[in-house]
Structures are given as structure tokens and as C-alpha cells.
Amino acid sequence: REHNRALHEQQEKLRIKRQLTNNINHEIKTPVAAIQGYLETMINNKDMSTEERDSFIEKCYAHSQRLTQLLHDVSTITRMEDGSNRIECESVDLTTIIEEIVSDVAMLPDDKRMRINTTLPKPMPVRGNSTLLLSIFKNLTDNAIAYSGGRDIYIKAVESEDNFYTITVADNGIGIDDEHIGHIFERFYRIDAGRSRKLGGTGLGLSIVKNAVLFHGGNIEVYNRKVGGLEFKFTLPRAK
Ligand code: ADP
């Protein structure tokens, strides 16, 4: 029976991997096709106006940036899945990481800025990988700024008795329709591209967040707040 279970797990892993490869191929085709289309038009129309040519070049550039982001995200996810031995862990002060993000957001132009309110223990030592830990908070705050339409982000952490921190990252924006709540951690899941203001979103951000939390031995859940907006609640292990 043990053997059967191991076999099943292995098959399941393979299935997920195959699905991911299919998704990636699909997602990469779009920007590549666009770049090719713009370049072909430019090659075949030598007498294009400079303005039009410039705008095509800019569009190519935007698509190439999207490609870069996509490849970067995918490599983060596969690195986490390929096994923890390729990811270094140390004691990281989460408060420092979060404060870095707070000052980055404060530098953003008015229309892309939200107020970040933090309630954190100081210091807040976590055993983990600083790049992955940063990507958790970066993705959550970037998303709140891109999609929530709210004014505030609240980041709060408390020590729970089992050597973990319980952390919430919430916003006071529009939240997400309940039908999507169960899916938003899925890879490439995006809600109505029309409403997303964030250009170049890959649909991988929350998948990275979830994988990073699981990688550190924590759990994550998400819900709509009664007062409006979205709340992510997760745990991360305290460093001894
Ligand atoms: P993306 O790369 O598109 O940002 P994510 O996995 O990070 O992908 O997010 C998935 C979807 O969840 C987004 O497309 C967006 O519609 C929705 N979403 C994420 N965070 C929020 C938020 N704070 N408020 C409202 N919608 C959100």
C-alpha cells in the first residue's frame, strides 16, 4: 500500500508539472507572438512614421519585460518545488524587510501609493530565506496597490504560542467576488483582465506567495473582510 501511495504521489507531481509546462508555454506564446507581429510590421513597412515606429518599439519592450517577469516567476516557483536544499535559510528580521517595502511604497507617485499601517514586534526574527520572505510581502502589497482600489494596507503580526508568528496583510479596497476566492492562489489565475490595472501581471504572484509560505512551514488563507477589502492570514516560523 505504501508503494501504491508513493507511486500515486509521484504521478500527481508529474501531472502538476506537465500542467505547469503547458500553462507556461501558453503564457509565453502571447508576448512572443506580439513582439513578432510588431517587428514584422516594422520590417514590411519601411515608410512608417517615426511616431508609429517608436510606439511599436515601446510595445515590443513592454512585452519583453513581461516575458522576463514570467521567466523570473516561473524559476522562483520551480526552485521552491525542486527541493529546499537549493534555498538557503537563515535568521531574517521580518520587521526590517517590511519596513523596506513601506519606504518603497512611500516613494511611489500619488496615484500608485497606499498608506501602509504596521503593527509588528521589533525585532521579528524568522528562520527563512530573505528573498522568498520579501516576495511574500512585495506581492501582497503590489497586488493591493494594483487591484484593491483602497487607501490603506494593514500589516499586523503577533507571536502565537507554537513558535510561529500569525501575520495578516489586509486592504480596505473592493475585495474579490466569493466565486474567485478559492482559486486565487492557483497559477495563472487572474480575475477579469479588464479590471486589473496592473500591467504585465502574470497570475503567478499569489502562487509564489502561497508556495513561499508553505516552503517555510506555514499556512495561508484568504478572505473578504466584513468591512470591505481582502485579508491574507498566514503563519511563519519564529527563529529560536
Ligand atoms: P497577478 O500576477 O495577475 O497579479 P496574482 O496571483 O498576484 O496575479 O493575483 C491574482 C488575481 O487576484 C489578480 O489578477 C487580481 O484580480 C486578484 N487580486 C489579488 N490581490 C488583490 C487585492 N488585494 N484586491 C483585489 N483583488 C486582488
Residues whose N, C-alpha, C, O or C-beta is under 5 A from the ligand:
A	BS01	ADP	N143 A144 Y147 S148 G175 I176 I184 Y189 R190 I191 G201 T202 G203 L204 G205 L206 S207 L230
